[in-house]
Amino acid sequence: MRENFSSSSTQMFAHASHFNIHGGNFNTAQSMNITYADSPQVNVPPGYVEGMSHCPTSTLLFTGRETILKILEDYFIKDLVSKDTGRIKTLILHGLGGAGKTQCALEFARRFKKSFTGIYFITAESKDSIKASYYDIAIRNGSMPVQGWESGLRWLKTHETNWLIVMDNADDPQLSLGEFLLSCDHGNVIITSRNPDLMHIAVKSEEIKDMEPEDATQLLLKHAIRSHVTAADKKLAGIIAKELHYFALALVQAGGYINQHKCLSSYLDLLKSQQAELLRRDIAQSFDNYTMSIYSTWNLSWNKLEKSSKALLNICAYLHYERIPYALFQRAIENIEDLEPSESKNNAKKFLVKLATESMKWDIMKTNEIIYKIGSYSLLNVIQDGLFSFHPLVHKWIMGK
């Protein structure tokens, strides 16, 4: 006997995974695509999780960053007379991994959530995660029929309301983010990334740098001491914060260690003698579920670099971290043959050939390309033509490689 089902009646089986049929055999498949006569096939993106586009809130211990929050407020909330009025507003927050980009974006969304008709969170680590997030936006808003991730994109384009998207961790330089950005005259987008080159796809960009000294001290104390803070505690915390160059994740990591071991008074000596070991340790407990250490965070970038980029960083570990001239490598290429034969000379030449032409003349284009690739992860900053610098903590991390 052959049964005919209408499209409405088959919906009862849309999410079924197991069938028991008495008196007969039934072969099941792990997954299936269902196509109705009156509707197109539904393509669920890999990695999709229901509700993944819900925007999380910032950490309970969020501290400071009033300057950047004011910039975000002025651009997205108060700026009603600029040439961007009536157009989609897109802003890039870029900086080192662990600088606090995501937390700044989430705190802004928390403070001003009543100013937006909806706030959506897009995990921008890969094409699949972006597509899955857009798909969830379509599902959440009842976009029917949902055919795939493009349905979320179309919903945002056609609903001319004041929504906000936080597109987080768009760090991969190989990812063409532009194809996932909306082209419309409404809405707001904040992108967080280690890649400063993304500033070219946004009207406005801001670098998240080290914290203000007072804010950094307060952040350290919030994580280190949950009870009464004395004047002596605050003074010592200020010294530790300065030693960590007021870098957000390093402060959180230090505070967690101090709280765990109750060692505020001895932490400074420990930091000076075993900084690499301390900053390598992942965080056991975290208010924002980010448990990676500062070194683990930067190792993610290191693992994506080519050998030539890693070689340049290893050489820079022996230099001062500020104002390193490109010309340094030019002079090395020009004078390498004047040295006596040795293993050190041979090792140096293996790297220098990557910056030179076939006739061993310095090639500025090759040098620019290597430095650009390292800079795309914010591991160095080109401060002016022919000069670049490292964050002091990054430089110490490289020294341990």
C-alpha positions as CSV (number, residue, x, y, z in Angstrom):
1,M,0.0,0.0,0.0
2,R,1.3,3.4,-0.9
3,E,0.6,6.4,1.5
4,N,0.4,9.9,0.3
5,F,1.3,12.6,2.8
6,S,0.6,16.3,2.5
7,S,3.5,18.7,3.2
8,S,1.7,19.7,6.4
9,S,1.4,16.2,7.8
10,T,5.0,15.3,7.1
11,Q,6.2,18.1,9.4
12,M,5.6,15.8,12.4
13,F,8.6,13.7,11.2
14,A,10.9,16.7,10.6
15,H,12.9,16.2,13.8
16,A,12.5,12.5,14.3
17,S,15.6,10.4,14.7
18,H,14.4,6.9,15.7
19,F,11.5,4.8,14.4
20,N,10.1,1.5,15.6
21,I,8.0,-0.4,13.0
22,H,6.4,-3.7,14.0
23,G,6.2,-6.4,11.4
24,G,8.6,-4.8,9.0
25,N,12.1,-3.5,8.3
26,F,13.0,0.2,8.2
27,N,16.4,1.5,7.2
28,T,17.4,4.8,8.8
29,A,19.9,7.3,7.8
30,Q,22.1,9.5,10.0
31,S,20.8,12.7,8.4
32,M,18.4,13.7,5.6
33,N,17.3,16.6,3.6
34,I,13.6,16.9,3.2
35,T,12.2,18.7,0.2
36,Y,8.5,19.4,0.0
37,A,6.7,20.0,-3.3
38,D,5.9,23.6,-2.3
39,S,9.1,24.6,-0.5
40,P,12.9,24.5,-1.3
41,Q,15.5,22.3,0.4
42,V,16.7,23.6,3.8
43,N,20.6,23.8,4.1
44,V,21.7,23.9,7.7
45,P,25.2,25.3,8.0
46,P,27.9,23.1,9.7
47,G,28.4,24.1,13.3
48,Y,24.9,25.5,13.8
49,V,23.7,25.6,17.4
50,E,20.3,26.9,18.3
51,G,20.5,30.3,19.9
52,M,24.2,30.8,19.0
53,S,23.5,34.4,17.8
54,H,22.2,35.5,21.2
55,C,24.6,38.2,22.4
56,P,26.4,37.4,25.7
57,T,26.9,40.1,28.3
58,S,30.3,41.5,29.4
59,T,32.1,40.1,32.4
60,L,30.8,41.1,35.8
61,L,34.3,42.5,36.6
62,F,34.5,44.8,33.6
63,T,36.6,47.8,34.4
64,G,37.4,51.1,32.8
65,R,37.6,51.6,29.0
66,E,35.4,54.8,29.3
67,T,37.3,56.5,26.4
68,I,36.5,53.7,23.9
69,L,33.0,53.3,25.2
70,K,32.4,57.0,24.7
71,I,33.7,56.7,21.1
72,L,31.3,53.9,20.4
73,E,28.4,55.8,22.0
74,D,29.2,58.9,19.9
75,Y,29.4,57.0,16.7
76,F,26.5,54.6,17.1
77,I,24.1,56.5,19.4
78,K,24.8,60.3,19.3
79,D,26.1,60.9,15.8
80,L,23.0,62.0,14.0
81,V,24.4,64.7,11.8
82,S,27.4,63.1,10.0
83,K,27.5,62.0,6.4
84,D,27.0,58.4,7.6
85,T,23.5,59.1,8.9
86,G,21.0,57.0,7.0
87,R,23.7,54.4,6.1
88,I,24.8,51.2,7.9
89,K,27.5,52.0,10.5
90,T,30.5,49.7,10.8
91,L,33.3,50.0,13.3
92,I,36.4,47.8,13.8
93,L,37.9,47.2,17.2
94,H,41.4,45.8,16.5
95,G,44.4,44.9,18.7
96,L,46.4,42.2,20.3
97,G,44.8,39.0,21.4
98,G,43.9,39.5,25.0
99,A,43.7,43.3,24.8
100,G,40.0,43.3,25.6
101,K,38.3,43.9,22.3
102,T,35.4,41.5,22.8
103,Q,34.7,42.8,26.3
104,C,34.6,46.4,25.1
105,A,32.0,45.5,22.4
106,L,29.9,43.5,24.8
107,E,29.9,46.2,27.5
108,F,28.8,48.8,24.9
109,A,26.0,46.4,23.8
110,R,25.0,45.9,27.5
111,R,24.9,49.6,28.4
112,F,23.0,50.7,25.3
113,K,20.8,47.6,24.6
114,K,17.6,49.8,24.8
115,S,18.9,51.9,21.9
116,F,18.7,48.9,19.5
117,T,15.8,46.9,18.2
118,G,17.8,43.7,18.4
119,I,21.4,42.7,19.2
120,Y,23.0,39.7,17.4
121,F,26.3,37.9,18.1
122,I,28.2,36.4,15.1
123,T,31.2,34.2,15.7
124,A,33.5,35.3,12.9
125,E,36.3,32.7,13.3
126,S,35.5,31.0,10.0
127,K,33.1,31.0,7.1
128,D,31.1,28.2,8.6
129,S,30.7,29.9,12.0
130,I,29.5,33.1,10.3
131,K,27.0,31.2,8.1
132,A,25.7,29.3,11.1
133,S,25.2,32.6,13.1
134,Y,23.3,34.2,10.2
135,Y,21.2,31.0,9.9
136,D,20.3,31.3,13.6
137,I,19.3,35.0,13.2
138,A,16.8,33.8,10.5
139,I,15.4,31.1,12.8
140,R,15.1,33.5,15.8
141,N,13.2,36.0,13.8
142,G,10.8,33.6,12.1
143,S,12.1,34.2,8.6
144,M,10.1,31.7,6.6
145,P,10.9,29.7,4.8
146,V,14.5,29.4,6.1
147,Q,16.5,28.0,3.2
148,G,20.0,28.6,4.5
149,W,22.3,31.1,6.0
150,E,21.4,33.7,3.4
151,S,18.0,33.9,4.9
152,G,19.5,35.6,8.0
153,L,21.3,38.1,5.7
154,R,18.1,38.8,3.8
155,W,16.1,39.3,7.0
156,L,18.6,41.9,8.3
157,K,18.7,43.7,4.9
158,T,14.9,43.9,4.6
159,H,14.1,44.9,8.2
160,E,14.9,48.5,8.3
161,T,15.3,48.8,12.0
162,N,18.2,49.8,14.3
163,W,19.7,46.4,15.0
164,L,23.3,45.9,16.2
165,I,25.6,43.0,15.2
166,V,28.7,42.2,17.2
167,M,30.9,40.2,14.7
168,D,33.5,38.7,17.0
169,N,37.0,37.3,16.5
170,A,37.4,38.0,12.8
171,D,41.1,37.2,13.1
172,D,41.9,35.1,10.0
173,P,43.6,37.2,7.4
174,Q,42.7,34.6,4.8
175,L,39.0,35.0,5.5
176,S,37.2,37.4,3.0
177,L,35.0,39.1,5.6
178,G,33.5,41.5,3.1
179,E,31.3,38.9,1.5
180,F,29.5,38.5,4.8
181,L,28.9,42.2,5.5
182,L,25.6,43.8,4.8
183,S,25.0,46.3,2.0
184,C,22.1,48.4,3.2
185,D,21.2,51.8,4.6
186,H,20.4,50.8,8.2
187,G,21.8,48.8,11.1
188,N,25.1,48.8,13.0
189,V,28.1,46.5,13.1
190,I,31.0,46.2,15.5
191,I,33.8,43.9,14.3
192,T,36.5,42.7,16.7
193,S,39.8,41.4,15.2
194,R,43.5,41.1,15.6
195,N,43.9,42.1,12.0
196,P,44.2,45.9,11.7
197,D,43.9,45.6,7.9
198,L,40.2,45.2,8.3
199,M,40.0,48.9,8.9
200,H,39.8,49.2,5.1
201,I,36.3,47.7,5.1
202,A,34.8,49.9,7.8
203,V,34.1,53.6,8.0
204,K,35.7,53.8,11.5
205,S,38.3,51.8,13.4
206,E,39.8,52.0,16.9
207,E,42.7,50.1,18.4
208,I,42.3,48.6,21.8
209,K,45.5,49.3,23.6
210,D,46.8,48.9,27.2
211,M,44.6,50.1,30.0
212,E,44.9,53.3,32.0
213,P,47.1,52.7,35.1
214,E,44.3,53.3,37.6
215,D,41.8,51.1,35.7
216,A,44.5,48.4,35.3
217,T,45.1,48.4,39.1
218,Q,41.4,48.2,39.8
219,L,41.0,45.3,37.4
220,L,43.8,43.4,39.0
221,L,42.4,43.9,42.5
222,K,38.9,42.8,41.5
223,H,40.3,39.5,40.4
224,A,42.9,39.2,43.2
225,I,41.0,40.3,46.3
226,R,37.3,39.8,46.8
227,S,37.2,41.3,50.3
228,H,38.5,44.6,51.8
229,V,41.3,46.2,49.9
230,T,43.9,48.2,51.9
231,A,46.0,51.1,50.8
232,A,49.0,48.9,50.9
233,D,47.2,46.3,48.6
234,K,46.4,49.0,46.1
235,K,49.9,50.4,46.0
236,L,51.4,46.9,45.5
237,A,48.8,46.1,42.8
238,G,49.7,49.3,41.0
239,I,53.4,48.1,40.8
240,I,52.3,44.7,39.5
241,A,50.0,46.3,36.9
242,K,52.9,48.4,35.7
243,E,55.2,45.4,35.4
244,L,52.5,43.8,33.2
245,H,52.3,46.9,31.1
246,Y,48.6,47.4,32.0
247,F,47.7,44.6,29.5
248,A,44.1,43.4,30.2
249,L,44.4,39.6,29.9
250,A,47.7,39.6,31.8
251,L,46.1,41.5,34.7
252,V,43.2,39.1,34.8
253,Q,45.6,36.1,34.7
254,A,47.7,37.6,37.5
255,G,44.7,38.4,39.6
256,G,43.4,34.9,39.3
257,Y,46.7,33.4,40.4
258,I,47.0,35.8,43.3
259,N,43.4,35.0,44.4
260,Q,44.1,31.2,44.1
261,H,47.3,31.3,46.1
262,K,46.7,34.4,48.3
263,C,50.1,35.7,47.3
264,L,49.7,39.4,46.5
265,S,52.7,40.4,48.7
266,S,55.0,37.8,47.0
267,Y,53.7,37.9,43.5
268,L,55.9,40.7,42.2
269,D,59.1,38.8,43.1
270,L,57.6,35.7,41.5
271,L,56.7,37.7,38.3
272,K,60.2,39.0,38.0
273,S,61.8,35.6,38.4
274,Q,59.3,33.4,36.5
275,Q,57.3,35.7,34.3
276,A,57.2,33.2,31.3
277,E,55.9,30.4,33.5
278,L,53.2,32.6,35.1
279,L,52.0,34.0,31.8
280,R,52.0,30.5,30.2
281,R,49.5,29.1,32.8
282,D,45.9,28.9,31.6
283,I,43.2,30.4,33.9
284,A,41.5,27.8,36.1
285,Q,38.3,29.8,36.5
286,S,37.0,32.8,34.6
287,F,34.0,35.2,34.9
288,D,33.7,35.3,31.1
289,N,34.6,31.7,30.3
290,Y,37.8,32.7,28.6
291,T,40.4,30.5,30.3
292,M,43.3,30.7,27.8
293,S,46.5,32.3,29.1
294,I,48.1,35.3,27.4
295,Y,50.8,33.1,25.9
296,S,48.2,30.5,24.8
297,T,46.3,33.3,23.1
298,W,49.3,34.5,21.2
299,N,50.4,30.9,20.3
300,L,47.2,30.7,18.2
301,S,48.6,33.4,16.0
302,W,52.2,32.0,16.1
303,N,50.9,28.6,14.8
304,K,49.4,30.3,11.7
305,L,52.6,32.2,10.7
306,E,54.9,31.0,8.0
307,K,58.5,29.9,8.8
308,S,60.0,33.2,7.4
309,S,57.7,35.2,9.7
310,K,58.8,33.1,12.7
311,A,62.4,33.5,11.8
312,L,62.1,37.3,11.7
313,L,60.5,37.3,15.1
314,N,63.2,35.0,16.5
315,I,65.8,37.5,15.3
316,C,63.9,40.4,16.8
317,A,63.9,38.7,20.2
318,Y,67.6,39.8,20.4
319,L,66.8,43.4,19.6
320,H,65.2,46.2,21.7
321,Y,61.4,46.0,21.2
322,E,61.0,49.6,20.1
323,R,61.7,51.3,16.7
324,I,63.3,48.5,14.9
325,P,64.5,49.7,11.4
326,Y,63.9,47.8,8.2
327,A,67.3,49.0,7.2
328,L,68.8,46.7,9.8
329,F,68.1,43.8,7.6
330,Q,69.3,45.6,4.5
331,R,72.7,46.2,6.1
332,A,72.8,42.5,7.2
333,I,72.3,41.4,3.6
334,E,74.9,43.8,2.2
335,N,77.5,42.7,4.8
336,I,76.9,39.0,5.3
337,E,79.6,37.9,2.9
338,D,82.2,39.9,4.8
339,L,81.9,37.6,7.8
340,E,84.2,34.6,8.3
341,P,82.6,31.2,7.4
342,S,80.8,29.8,10.4
343,E,77.6,27.9,11.3
344,S,76.1,31.2,12.6
345,K,76.7,32.9,9.2
346,N,75.1,30.0,7.4
347,N,72.0,30.1,9.6
348,A,71.7,33.9,9.1
349,K,71.9,33.5,5.4
350,K,69.1,31.0,5.4
351,F,66.8,33.7,6.7
352,L,68.3,36.7,4.9
353,V,67.7,35.0,1.5
354,K,64.0,35.3,2.2
355,L,64.4,39.1,2.2
356,A,66.6,39.3,-0.9
357,T,66.6,38.9,-4.6
358,E,68.3,36.0,-6.3
359,S,71.5,38.0,-6.5
360,M,71.3,38.7,-2.7
361,K,70.2,42.3,-3.0
362,W,67.8,43.5,-0.4
363,D,64.2,43.2,-1.6
364,I,61.9,45.7,0.2
365,M,58.8,44.1,-1.2
366,K,59.6,40.8,0.4
367,T,60.4,42.5,3.7
368,N,57.1,44.4,3.6
369,E,55.2,41.2,3.0
370,I,56.7,39.3,5.9
371,I,56.2,42.3,8.3
372,Y,52.6,42.7,7.0
373,K,51.8,39.1,7.7
374,I,53.0,39.4,11.3
375,G,51.2,42.6,11.7
376,S,47.9,41.1,10.5
377,Y,47.8,39.3,13.9
378,S,48.8,42.5,15.8
379,L,52.1,40.9,16.9
380,L,53.9,44.0,15.8
381,N,53.0,47.5,14.9
382,V,54.5,49.5,12.0
383,I,54.8,52.9,13.6
384,Q,56.1,54.8,10.5
385,D,57.7,54.1,7.2
386,G,60.7,51.8,7.8
387,L,60.2,51.3,11.6
388,F,58.2,48.8,13.6
389,S,57.8,48.0,17.3
390,F,56.6,45.2,19.6
391,H,54.5,45.3,22.7
392,P,56.9,44.6,25.6
393,L,55.0,41.5,26.7
394,V,55.0,40.2,23.2
395,H,58.7,40.7,22.9
396,K,59.3,38.8,26.1
397,W,57.1,36.0,24.8
398,I,59.1,35.8,21.6
399,M,62.3,35.6,23.6
400,G,61.0,32.3,25.0
401,K,60.4,30.8,21.6
